[in-house]
Amino acid sequence: MAASPDMSDAKFLTVAEVAAVMRVSKMTVYRLVHNGDLPAVRVGRSFRVLEDDVNRYLRESFFDAG
């Protein structure tokens, strides 16, 4: 069996918290999760997203507009 990564320091955010950090609607976050653009874990009927994944998504989404 493969060793799992240490998740003791991981910070999980709710969809509402992710939306607030990204300054978008909750529907946009759900769309990113369902499209596979933003990894998430399903907990019951809700989703949790690692804060590191949100930061990575934002870093990789920057583009030079000018």
C-alpha positions as protocol buffer text, in pm:
chain_id: "A"
residue {
  index: 1
  type: MET
  ca { x: 0 y: 0 z: 0 }
}
residue {
  index: 2
  type: ALA
  ca { x: 136 y: 345 z: -93 }
}
residue {
  index: 3
  type: ALA
  ca { x: 202 y: 596 z: 182 }
}
residue {
  index: 4
  type: SER
  ca { x: -47 y: 881 z: 188 }
}
residue {
  index: 5
  type: PRO
  ca { x: 74 y: 1240 z: 208 }
}
residue {
  index: 6
  type: ASP
  ca { x: 73 y: 1406 z: 549 }
}
residue {
  index: 7
  type: MET
  ca { x: -251 y: 1603 z: 572 }
}
residue {
  index: 8
  type: SER
  ca { x: -215 y: 1713 z: 935 }
}
residue {
  index: 9
  type: ASP
  ca { x: -131 y: 2072 z: 837 }
}
residue {
  index: 10
  type: ALA
  ca { x: -377 y: 2091 z: 546 }
}
residue {
  index: 11
  type: LYS
  ca { x: -637 y: 2368 z: 561 }
}
residue {
  index: 12
  type: PHE
  ca { x: -966 y: 2292 z: 391 }
}
residue {
  index: 13
  type: LEU
  ca { x: -1200 y: 2569 z: 278 }
}
residue {
  index: 14
  type: THR
  ca { x: -1573 y: 2560 z: 210 }
}
residue {
  index: 15
  type: VAL
  ca { x: -1710 y: 2665 z: -127 }
}
residue {
  index: 16
  type: ALA
  ca { x: -1824 y: 2994 z: 29 }
}
residue {
  index: 17
  type: GLU
  ca { x: -1475 y: 3059 z: 167 }
}
residue {
  index: 18
  type: VAL
  ca { x: -1315 y: 2981 z: -169 }
}
residue {
  index: 19
  type: ALA
  ca { x: -1561 y: 3217 z: -340 }
}
residue {
  index: 20
  type: ALA
  ca { x: -1471 y: 3494 z: -94 }
}
residue {
  index: 21
  type: VAL
  ca { x: -1096 y: 3444 z: -146 }
}
residue {
  index: 22
  type: MET
  ca { x: -1133 y: 3442 z: -525 }
}
residue {
  index: 23
  type: ARG
  ca { x: -1399 y: 3717 z: -517 }
}
residue {
  index: 24
  type: VAL
  ca { x: -1636 y: 3518 z: -738 }
}
residue {
  index: 25
  type: SER
  ca { x: -1977 y: 3360 z: -682 }
}
residue {
  index: 26
  type: LYS
  ca { x: -2025 y: 3020 z: -522 }
}
residue {
  index: 27
  type: MET
  ca { x: -2167 y: 2899 z: -854 }
}
residue {
  index: 28
  type: THR
  ca { x: -1833 y: 2978 z: -1023 }
}
residue {
  index: 29
  type: VAL
  ca { x: -1650 y: 2770 z: -762 }
}
residue {
  index: 30
  type: TYR
  ca { x: -1893 y: 2480 z: -811 }
}
residue {
  index: 31
  type: ARG
  ca { x: -1834 y: 2505 z: -1187 }
}
residue {
  index: 32
  type: LEU
  ca { x: -1455 y: 2494 z: -1140 }
}
residue {
  index: 33
  type: VAL
  ca { x: -1490 y: 2188 z: -915 }
}
residue {
  index: 34
  type: HIS
  ca { x: -1728 y: 2003 z: -1147 }
}
residue {
  index: 35
  type: ASN
  ca { x: -1511 y: 2079 z: -1453 }
}
residue {
  index: 36
  type: GLY
  ca { x: -1206 y: 1940 z: -1273 }
}
residue {
  index: 37
  type: ASP
  ca { x: -1021 y: 2272 z: -1279 }
}
residue {
  index: 38
  type: LEU
  ca { x: -1016 y: 2293 z: -898 }
}
residue {
  index: 39
  type: PRO
  ca { x: -966 y: 1971 z: -700 }
}
residue {
  index: 40
  type: ALA
  ca { x: -1208 y: 1916 z: -414 }
}
residue {
  index: 41
  type: VAL
  ca { x: -1313 y: 1653 z: -162 }
}
residue {
  index: 42
  type: ARG
  ca { x: -1677 y: 1569 z: -114 }
}
residue {
  index: 43
  type: VAL
  ca { x: -1782 y: 1563 z: 252 }
}
residue {
  index: 44
  type: GLY
  ca { x: -2142 y: 1453 z: 279 }
}
residue {
  index: 45
  type: ARG
  ca { x: -2334 y: 1681 z: 47 }
}
residue {
  index: 46
  type: SER
  ca { x: -2074 y: 1960 z: 40 }
}
residue {
  index: 47
  type: PHE
  ca { x: -1726 y: 2014 z: -98 }
}
residue {
  index: 48
  type: ARG
  ca { x: -1401 y: 2113 z: 68 }
}
residue {
  index: 49
  type: VAL
  ca { x: -1104 y: 2255 z: -121 }
}
residue {
  index: 50
  type: LEU
  ca { x: -745 y: 2264 z: -2 }
}
residue {
  index: 51
  type: GLU
  ca { x: -623 y: 2620 z: 46 }
}
residue {
  index: 52
  type: ASP
  ca { x: -300 y: 2524 z: -136 }
}
residue {
  index: 53
  type: ASP
  ca { x: -505 y: 2415 z: -440 }
}
residue {
  index: 54
  type: VAL
  ca { x: -687 y: 2750 z: -445 }
}
residue {
  index: 55
  type: ASN
  ca { x: -356 y: 2937 z: -431 }
}
residue {
  index: 56
  type: ARG
  ca { x: -208 y: 2714 z: -704 }
}
residue {
  index: 57
  type: TYR
  ca { x: -513 y: 2769 z: -928 }
}
residue {
  index: 58
  type: LEU
  ca { x: -488 y: 3145 z: -887 }
}
residue {
  index: 59
  type: ARG
  ca { x: -113 y: 3148 z: -957 }
}
residue {
  index: 60
  type: GLU
  ca { x: -154 y: 2938 z: -1272 }
}
residue {
  index: 61
  type: SER
  ca { x: -448 y: 3147 z: -1397 }
}
residue {
  index: 62
  type: PHE
  ca { x: -253 y: 3471 z: -1431 }
}
residue {
  index: 63
  type: PHE
  ca { x: -186 y: 3589 z: -1785 }
}
residue {
  index: 64
  type: ASP
  ca { x: -15 y: 3889 z: -1936 }
}
residue {
  index: 65
  type: ALA
  ca { x: -279 y: 4115 z: -2086 }
}
residue {
  index: 66
  type: GLY
  ca { x: -59 y: 4378 z: -2206 }
}
